[in-house]
Every structure is written in C-alpha cells, then in structure tokens.
C-alpha cells in the first residue's frame, strides 16, 4: 500500500504509527468523570497508518467518515530529535494499542457526521489508541473490564485501562467521587484485576492518588497507601500479564525524592513501574528526565522500575502552571512502545483529548471545540 502511504505524506515523517479502530466493545466513558453507559456494539472498522504528526491529510479525513478497511502499514521514517539526541527510547516496537470505538469522541462523530469538525476529530482523536477510564460509574466492574479487554484481544490489540475509583478521589475537586469505603474499593479493584485475568493489558492505577496525599489527614494517607498496596498485589496475583503502573503525578509536582518514597510505600515493587503526566501538559523530554531520576532512586532501593508518559496533550508543552483546559495546547505523540528497553518504555494517550478538565465543562465531558483546539494548537 505504498501509494496510500505516499498520499498521507503532507509533512516530513517522524515515525511509523499503525493503529486500528475496531468494532464491538462495552460502552462506557473514558475520562476523569466516569458515568454509566449501556452496552452497545460499534460497527466502525477501519485501519489507518500514520507517520509522525501527519494528521490532517484529505485521505485521512475521508477514511474517517466511511466504514471501510484500508491496510496501509509499512511506512518508515526517522525518529524525533528529542529521542535521537539523548538517551531513552530509540526503536519503536511492533506493539499495537486498541482504539476505543465507543469513546466519547467516536460517539460524538457518529452523532454529528456533517459537522465541519467531525472528519478531523475522527481521524486525529477518535481513531487513535487511548485509555478507557473505569470508575464508580462503570457498573459491574469485573464484566465491564472483561468485555473491553476481550474486544481488544479480538482485534489483536493491547488495551489501555485506567483504574480511577480510590476513596476521596481528587481531594473533592472537579473529579471527586470514588468508592464509598476501603472495603468497597478492595472489592472493586479485585474484580477489576480479575476482569483482565491472563490477558495482555496496560493499566494505570489511580491518577493523582499519590501526588495528592497531602490533602488527606494522616489516617487517610495511611489508608490510601494501604489500598494502593492492595491494588498492586491484586494485579500481580490476578492479572499476571498486565503491565501495571502506579501514577505519581507530573514533573512539576513532587520532588523526585518524595515521588520515589511514595511509590515505594504504595507497593511499586509488585507492579511494572509508574506513570507520569496523566492529564497534564509537561513535555516528553521533561517527563523522561524526571522519570529517569525517580527510577534511579528506586533502583538504589533494589527496585528496578520503568515508566510511561501521557503524551495526549503535550505537543506544545504547558502554558505556565495552567492545567485546566488551557488554550494553545496541542496533541502529542500517538501511542508507541519502544523495543530497546528505553525509558520511558511507552508514550501513550491516557487522557482522552477533548474531554474537559472541569473548566470548559464538567470534568470528563467531551467538548468538540476543545478537541479542535488540540488538533490545531489554538
């Protein structure tokens, strides 16, 4: 399919990204605020092979609006300077991640096929692999997770999931909620892990839960660490093939010493590593430097850990300290794993682009104009 690959070439290529958005998955939300949704089966099945930041080709927009299957793999190119000029990931791995056909972005496109923004939102956001968030509005969590993982497996893709139900979530702010008690959380996270079972998956555990410890009382801090240790043990025992990462905020939040200490106290020994920059805008370079420093501190304690970085909205980096739906941000690198053991070992879209942080709309709401701004960097 070299001719198709050539048509997609509107700008210099940076790397190969080949992903498929598939049919059939359990419905549900993927964002900071998780709400109930009924089951449904999608019918959209197409594949798109993109090079680097080539996002707005006319062909891609056309493919986004029709239900056809196009195979356009095999395009190659060079890696971005930020990776070739410094240690870290260098070789993209052949792993392919799952794009949720029932994400809010995909649902919006299906409901607004004639909207001028629909084609770009489909091609540049809805068709891209990203995480599905599970929380207190996800219904019976075991079957919900199991259905989602099974849908990804059927497409030979790796699903990305977020567990987001810790009690006293988000310190009562925009994404407040979570399990009603420690007992309820233990039941919930155990069922979550069981839902994955022996399948392959990437799991980010409780974004901001460790970084926000300071908002809790001493007893609540102890309880939270206990719950995170329990969660880590559940994934280790019930989901042995899942790559699990405890979240530790972003490079502008905690010192590396505090971050490493909290990860160790939360049971990082039982999981693969930690996640950075979830729902934030720090650059990949800054996040990678911060993460390597944390990993080095953990290694001094006998804990050899790696990490992933959320690149969903970091294409333009942060706007000072603004974190709540700031203008002028841009989509970052699409989902990628690296084959050479580099750190970070993955750059993924954990935040779903276009879903509000809580300022432009209620947290987790899909706002098409936010999505459009991220596509164009405005």
Order of alpha helices (4+ residues) and beta strands (2+ residues): alpha-beta-beta-alpha-alpha-beta-alpha-alpha-beta-alpha-beta-alpha-beta-alpha-beta-alpha-beta-alpha-beta-beta-beta-alpha
